[in-house]
């Protein structure tokens, strides 16, 4: 599983979550909502230090990661994080 962050998405994270070089952003599974991959589960995001990284990518000094115990959620898909200008928020796309 790979994580891709676009430049516009990175800018959103910097502006909205006040991230700076050396920070860690975790994508995690949360119960509730829905996703294209699983009913009743959705993707959450938080600025926090990792415990057991399953996969990660570093962009402009910031590490975006998924913990090992949340890898199941992606069902062999890669996570592509884009920016939705109309909604002014990240948009998540899951690609095989």
N, C-alpha and C positions, 0 to 999 in steps of 0.2 A: 504494500500500500504506500502510495506517495501523496504528499501534500503540496499543492501549488497555490501560491498567493500572488495575485496580480498587484501591480503598482498602485492602482486606485484603491484596492482593498487594504493594502498596507497603509496608505495615507489615512483611510478611515480609522483603522486601529490606532494609529498614532494620535489622531485628533480626538477620538471618542474615548479611548481607553488609556490615554496618556502614556503610551508605551515609549520606551527609549532603549537604546542599545543595551543589551545584556538581559532584557526582560524575557519572560517565558509566557506564551499564550497557549492555554490548553483547550482543545476541542474534546468534549466529553458527551457521553450518552445520558440523556435525562428522560425519565418516565413522564409521558404526557405529550400532547401534540401529535404530530405525525411527520413522516418523511417519505420520500420516494422509495426508501429501502425497507422500512418497518412501520406498521401501524402502531400507535400508542407510544412511540419513542421518537424523540427529536434530538437535534444536535444543540448542545450548549457551548458557551465559550466563557473563559475566565482567565484572568491574569494570575498565575500561581506558579510556584516552583514544582518541578517534576518529582515524582517518586520512582516510577518504573516506566520509562519511555518505551513505547512499542514502535513508534515511527516519529520522525521529526524532519523539519526543514528549517534552515536558517535564512532569513531575508533581512538584509540591512542591519545585521547585528541582533535581531530578535529571533528567538527560537519558537516556532509553532509546532505543537506536538499533540500526540494522542497517547494516552497511557495504554500499556499492554492489555489491561482488562477491558478496554473499550474497543479494541480492534474488531471484535465480532460484528459490531454495528455496521461496518462498511462492506461486509459481504464480498470481499475481493474487489472492491471498487477503490479508485483513487479519489481523493477529495480536492476539488478545485474551488478556491475561494475567490470570487469576483466581487465587484461592487455594483449595486443597483442604484443608479443615479436618481431615478424617480422616487424610490422609497428611502434613499439616503441610508442604506444599510448593506451589510455583506449579503451576498447571494451564494448559496452552496450548491455545487453541482457534483454529482457522483458519477464517475466514468469508469468503465471496465477497461 
